[in-house]
Amino acid sequence: MRRLAVALVVVIAAVGGAWLLLGGGGGGGVSATPEPSIPPVPPSTEVVADGRVVPVRIAELGAAVPGTIAEVLVVEGDAVVAGDPLVRLDPTSARAEVDAATAGVAAADASVARAAAGVDEAAAAVDAAEAAEDQAVAGVERAQAARDALPASASSAAERAAEAEVDAARAALDGARASLRGARAGARAAAAAETAARAEADRATAGLAAAQAGLDQLTIAAPFAGTVASLDARPGERAAPGIVLARVADTAEWRIETTDLDETTVARVAVGAPVTITFDGLPGVTVDGTVTSVALFGSTAQGDIVYRAIVTPSTVPEGLRWNMTATVTVAAGE
């Protein structure tokens, strides 16, 4: 009985404890403390991206043909205008080609002049042969008229003499016509020679133009007015196509190109959105700007897909430099 009574007490105590834990027993029980609730975090209204400063107008210049650098005519920081020479390769062989081509043009022009004179001479010969033919025709007509004018009582000797005059006039006409044919053939040959000479002159002129273009290619010139931003050329060094020797920038206008705008945030960046720009190299400087374009194509950068956005600053702070790093904060959409 004592064991049964003890067991009943234990059971009752367990049930009672459970009842108290569950909030039973009126106001005398101990209630559980509720967990504190975490308010929802609103989505950010900004997109922050890194960027780099780039002049709106830039040119990276190199040699069009391989060669040895002969002259470097500027230094970094120089202001230049369109057409100013920056670097010149050794022009020795190219100038020799230009000189040879110039001589070729002069010789071809002389040939054209001689051929043209030949055409004039041939034309004069044709005129003279035509005049001689006309005279021969007239001679035949006179001889025939004299023969036909002989009276019926004319002697046989007179008739033979008149007929001989007609035959001689006809022979002279045949000779004149043969001369005219020869003159005309000579005129055609002279015209063909002139055509050939002019074609050769055209080829020589084209050769001179090509040689001059080759010489011109040895000078690297500024394509527009700006500043020499970088220069990597020294006399005596070899230059090859595809190697940048000089960079020219128009520093009147600048833009910022983002470098890490990824695919998770690009949809929230819209053209025309206002922007705040700070620069790592210009502490304390903040500039407003506007998103002017957002790329449709994403490129791979360090394993991520990034999209380039172009930002135009409202003002250009003093001391801005090409490839400075910037932080772009865009007022983003939802």
C-alpha positions as CSV (number, residue, x, y, z in Angstrom):
1,M,0.0,0.0,0.0
2,R,2.8,2.4,0.8
3,R,4.4,1.8,-2.6
4,L,1.0,2.4,-4.3
5,A,0.5,5.6,-2.3
6,V,3.9,6.9,-3.1
7,A,3.3,6.2,-6.8
8,L,0.0,8.0,-6.8
9,V,1.7,11.0,-5.2
10,V,4.4,11.1,-7.8
11,V,1.9,10.9,-10.6
12,I,-0.2,13.6,-9.1
13,A,2.9,15.8,-8.6
14,A,3.9,15.3,-12.3
15,V,0.4,16.1,-13.6
16,G,0.2,19.2,-11.4
17,G,3.6,20.4,-12.6
18,A,2.6,20.0,-16.2
19,W,-0.7,21.8,-15.5
20,L,1.2,24.8,-14.0
21,L,3.6,24.9,-16.9
22,L,0.7,25.0,-19.3
23,G,-0.7,28.0,-17.7
24,G,-3.4,26.3,-15.6
25,G,-4.5,27.1,-12.1
26,G,-6.0,30.6,-12.8
27,G,-3.7,33.6,-12.2
28,G,-1.4,31.7,-9.9
29,G,0.6,30.0,-12.7
30,V,3.9,31.2,-14.4
31,S,3.4,32.2,-18.1
32,A,6.2,31.7,-20.8
33,T,8.0,34.8,-22.1
34,P,7.2,35.4,-25.9
35,E,10.0,35.7,-28.4
36,P,10.6,39.3,-29.6
37,S,9.5,40.0,-33.2
38,I,12.1,41.3,-35.9
39,P,10.6,44.1,-38.1
40,P,11.0,43.6,-41.9
41,V,14.0,45.3,-43.6
42,P,12.8,47.7,-46.3
43,P,14.6,47.2,-49.7
44,S,17.5,49.6,-50.3
45,T,16.8,52.7,-52.4
46,E,20.3,52.9,-53.7
47,V,22.7,51.0,-55.8
48,V,26.4,51.5,-55.1
49,A,29.0,50.5,-57.7
50,D,32.7,51.1,-58.3
51,G,33.8,53.0,-61.4
52,R,36.7,54.6,-63.2
53,V,37.1,58.0,-64.7
54,V,37.5,58.2,-68.5
55,P,37.7,61.2,-70.8
56,V,34.7,61.3,-73.2
57,R,37.1,61.5,-76.2
58,I,40.3,59.4,-76.2
59,A,42.7,58.0,-78.7
60,E,45.3,55.2,-78.2
61,L,47.9,55.6,-81.0
62,G,50.4,53.2,-82.3
63,A,52.5,52.6,-85.5
64,A,50.7,51.6,-88.6
65,V,53.8,49.8,-89.9
66,P,56.8,48.4,-88.2
67,G,59.9,50.6,-87.9
68,T,62.4,52.2,-85.6
69,I,61.4,55.3,-83.7
70,A,63.5,58.3,-84.9
71,E,61.9,61.2,-83.1
72,V,59.6,61.8,-80.1
73,L,58.2,65.3,-80.5
74,V,56.1,65.7,-77.4
75,V,56.2,65.0,-73.7
76,E,53.4,63.8,-71.4
77,G,51.1,66.7,-70.5
78,D,51.6,68.6,-73.7
79,A,48.6,70.2,-75.3
80,V,48.2,69.3,-79.0
81,V,45.9,70.2,-81.9
82,A,44.7,67.9,-84.6
83,G,47.5,66.9,-86.9
84,D,50.3,67.7,-84.5
85,P,53.1,65.1,-84.9
86,L,53.8,63.1,-81.8
87,V,56.2,60.3,-82.8
88,R,58.0,59.8,-86.1
89,L,59.6,56.5,-87.3
90,D,62.8,56.4,-89.3
91,P,61.8,57.6,-92.8
92,T,65.0,56.8,-94.7
93,S,63.7,54.0,-96.9
94,A,60.3,55.5,-97.3
95,R,61.8,58.8,-98.5
96,A,63.9,56.9,-101.0
97,E,60.7,55.3,-102.4
98,V,59.1,58.7,-102.6
99,D,62.1,60.1,-104.5
100,A,62.1,57.1,-106.9
101,A,58.3,57.4,-107.5
102,T,58.7,61.2,-108.0
103,A,61.3,60.5,-110.7
104,G,59.0,58.0,-112.2
105,V,56.2,60.5,-112.4
106,A,58.5,63.0,-114.1
107,A,59.7,60.5,-116.7
108,A,56.1,59.4,-117.4
109,D,55.0,63.0,-117.7
110,A,57.8,63.6,-120.2
111,S,56.6,60.5,-122.2
112,V,53.1,61.9,-122.2
113,A,54.4,65.2,-123.6
114,R,56.4,63.5,-126.3
115,A,53.4,61.3,-127.2
116,A,51.1,64.4,-127.3
117,A,53.6,66.1,-129.7
118,G,53.6,63.0,-131.8
119,V,49.8,63.1,-132.0
120,D,50.0,66.8,-133.1
121,E,52.6,65.9,-135.7
122,A,50.5,63.0,-137.0
123,A,47.5,65.2,-137.2
124,A,49.4,67.8,-139.2
125,A,50.6,65.0,-141.5
126,V,47.0,63.9,-142.0
127,D,46.0,67.4,-142.8
128,A,48.8,67.7,-145.4
129,A,48.0,64.3,-146.9
130,E,44.3,65.3,-147.2
131,A,45.3,68.6,-148.9
132,A,47.6,66.6,-151.3
133,E,44.7,64.3,-152.1
134,D,42.5,67.3,-152.8
135,Q,45.1,68.7,-155.2
136,A,45.5,65.3,-156.9
137,V,41.8,65.0,-157.4
138,A,41.8,68.5,-158.9
139,G,44.7,67.5,-161.1
140,V,42.8,64.5,-162.4
141,E,39.8,66.7,-163.1
142,R,42.0,69.2,-165.0
143,A,43.7,66.5,-167.1
144,Q,40.3,64.9,-167.9
145,A,38.9,68.3,-168.9
146,A,41.9,69.1,-171.1
147,R,41.6,65.7,-172.8
148,D,37.9,66.1,-173.3
149,A,38.4,69.6,-174.7
150,L,40.6,68.4,-177.6
151,P,39.0,69.2,-180.9
152,A,38.0,66.4,-183.2
153,S,40.7,67.4,-185.6
154,A,43.4,66.9,-182.9
155,S,46.2,64.7,-183.9
156,S,46.8,61.3,-182.5
157,A,49.9,62.5,-180.8
158,A,47.9,65.2,-179.0
159,E,45.3,62.7,-177.9
160,R,47.9,60.4,-176.6
161,A,49.6,63.2,-174.8
162,A,46.3,64.3,-173.2
163,E,45.6,60.7,-172.1
164,A,49.0,60.4,-170.7
165,E,48.3,63.5,-168.6
166,V,45.1,61.9,-167.3
167,D,47.0,58.7,-166.4
168,A,49.7,60.7,-164.6
169,A,47.1,62.7,-162.7
170,R,45.4,59.5,-161.6
171,A,48.7,58.0,-160.5
172,A,49.4,61.1,-158.5
173,L,46.0,60.7,-156.9
174,D,46.7,57.1,-156.0
175,G,49.9,58.2,-154.4
176,A,48.2,60.9,-152.5
177,R,45.6,58.6,-151.2
178,A,48.3,56.0,-150.2
179,S,50.1,58.8,-148.3
180,L,46.8,59.8,-146.6
181,R,46.2,56.2,-145.5
182,G,49.8,56.1,-144.1
183,A,49.2,59.4,-142.3
184,R,46.0,58.3,-140.8
185,A,47.6,55.0,-139.6
186,G,50.4,57.1,-138.1
187,A,47.8,59.2,-136.3
188,R,46.2,56.2,-134.9
189,A,49.5,54.8,-133.7
190,A,50.4,58.2,-132.2
191,A,47.0,58.3,-130.4
192,A,47.6,54.8,-129.0
193,A,51.1,55.8,-127.9
194,E,49.7,58.8,-126.1
195,T,47.0,56.6,-124.4
196,A,49.7,54.2,-123.2
197,A,51.9,57.0,-122.0
198,R,49.0,58.6,-120.1
199,A,48.2,55.1,-118.5
200,E,51.8,54.8,-117.5
201,A,51.7,58.3,-116.0
202,D,48.6,57.3,-114.0
203,R,50.4,54.3,-112.7
204,A,53.4,56.4,-111.8
205,T,51.2,58.9,-110.0
206,A,49.4,56.1,-108.1
207,G,52.8,54.7,-107.1
208,L,53.9,58.2,-105.9
209,A,50.7,58.5,-103.8
210,A,51.3,55.0,-102.3
211,A,54.9,55.9,-101.5
212,Q,53.8,59.2,-100.0
213,A,51.2,57.4,-97.9
214,G,53.8,55.0,-96.7
215,L,56.0,58.0,-95.6
216,D,53.0,59.6,-93.9
217,Q,52.3,56.5,-92.0
218,L,55.6,56.9,-90.2
219,T,54.4,59.9,-88.4
220,I,51.9,59.4,-85.5
221,A,49.8,62.5,-85.2
222,A,47.2,63.7,-82.9
223,P,43.7,63.0,-84.3
224,F,42.1,65.9,-82.4
225,A,42.9,68.7,-80.0
226,G,43.7,67.5,-76.5
227,T,46.4,66.5,-74.0
228,V,49.1,63.9,-74.3
229,A,48.0,61.7,-71.4
230,S,50.7,59.0,-71.8
231,L,53.8,58.4,-73.9
232,D,55.7,55.2,-74.2
233,A,58.2,55.8,-77.0
234,R,61.9,56.5,-77.1
235,P,64.2,57.1,-80.1
236,G,65.9,53.9,-81.2
237,E,63.2,51.6,-80.0
238,R,61.3,49.3,-82.4
239,A,57.7,50.0,-83.0
240,A,55.1,47.5,-84.2
241,P,51.4,47.7,-85.1
242,G,49.1,47.0,-82.2
243,I,51.5,48.5,-79.5
244,V,50.2,51.7,-78.0
245,L,52.8,54.4,-78.1
246,A,50.8,57.5,-77.1
247,R,47.4,58.3,-75.6
248,V,45.6,61.6,-76.3
249,A,42.6,62.8,-74.3
250,D,40.2,65.6,-74.7
251,T,39.9,66.6,-71.0
252,A,37.1,69.1,-71.5
253,E,34.5,66.4,-70.8
254,W,34.7,63.3,-68.6
255,R,32.5,60.3,-67.7
256,I,32.5,57.5,-65.2
257,E,32.2,53.9,-66.3
258,T,31.1,51.4,-63.7
259,T,33.2,48.3,-63.3
260,D,31.2,46.0,-61.0
261,L,27.5,46.5,-61.6
262,D,26.3,42.9,-61.4
263,E,23.2,41.2,-62.8
264,T,21.4,41.3,-59.4
265,T,21.3,45.1,-59.4
266,V,21.5,46.3,-63.0
267,A,17.7,46.1,-63.5
268,R,17.3,48.7,-60.8
269,V,19.6,51.2,-62.6
270,A,17.7,53.3,-65.1
271,V,18.9,55.8,-67.7
272,G,18.4,59.3,-66.3
273,A,18.6,58.3,-62.7
274,P,20.4,60.8,-60.4
275,V,23.8,59.8,-59.1
276,T,26.2,60.9,-56.4
277,I,29.9,60.4,-57.2
278,T,33.0,60.3,-54.9
279,F,36.6,59.8,-55.9
280,D,39.2,57.8,-54.0
281,G,41.9,60.3,-55.2
282,L,39.9,63.4,-54.3
283,P,38.9,63.1,-50.6
284,G,36.0,65.2,-49.6
285,V,34.9,65.9,-53.2
286,T,31.3,64.9,-54.1
287,V,29.8,65.5,-57.5
288,D,26.2,64.9,-58.7
289,G,25.6,63.2,-62.0
290,T,23.2,61.3,-64.2
291,V,23.1,57.8,-65.7
292,T,23.4,58.3,-69.4
293,S,23.5,54.7,-70.6
294,V,23.4,51.1,-69.3
295,A,24.9,48.2,-71.3
296,L,22.6,45.5,-72.7
297,F,25.4,43.0,-72.8
298,G,27.1,41.7,-69.7
299,S,30.8,40.7,-69.7
300,T,32.6,38.4,-67.4
301,A,34.9,40.0,-64.8
302,Q,36.5,37.8,-62.1
303,G,33.8,35.2,-62.5
304,D,30.9,37.6,-62.3
305,I,28.7,39.0,-65.0
306,V,28.9,42.8,-64.9
307,Y,27.2,45.5,-66.9
308,R,28.8,48.8,-67.7
309,A,26.8,52.0,-66.9
310,I,28.0,55.4,-68.1
311,V,27.5,58.3,-65.7
312,T,28.0,61.9,-66.7
313,P,29.0,64.2,-63.9
314,S,27.3,67.6,-63.6
315,T,30.7,69.3,-62.9
316,V,34.3,68.4,-63.4
317,P,36.3,68.7,-60.2
318,E,39.9,70.1,-60.2
319,G,42.5,67.3,-60.3
320,L,40.5,64.7,-62.1
321,R,42.7,62.1,-63.9
322,W,42.1,59.4,-66.4
323,N,41.5,56.0,-64.7
324,M,40.9,57.4,-61.3
325,T,38.6,55.2,-59.2
326,A,35.2,56.4,-58.2
327,T,32.2,55.3,-56.2
328,V,28.9,55.7,-57.9
329,T,25.7,55.8,-55.8
330,V,22.6,55.5,-57.9
331,A,19.1,56.4,-56.8
332,A,17.7,53.0,-57.8
333,G,14.2,51.9,-58.6
334,E,12.3,49.1,-56.8
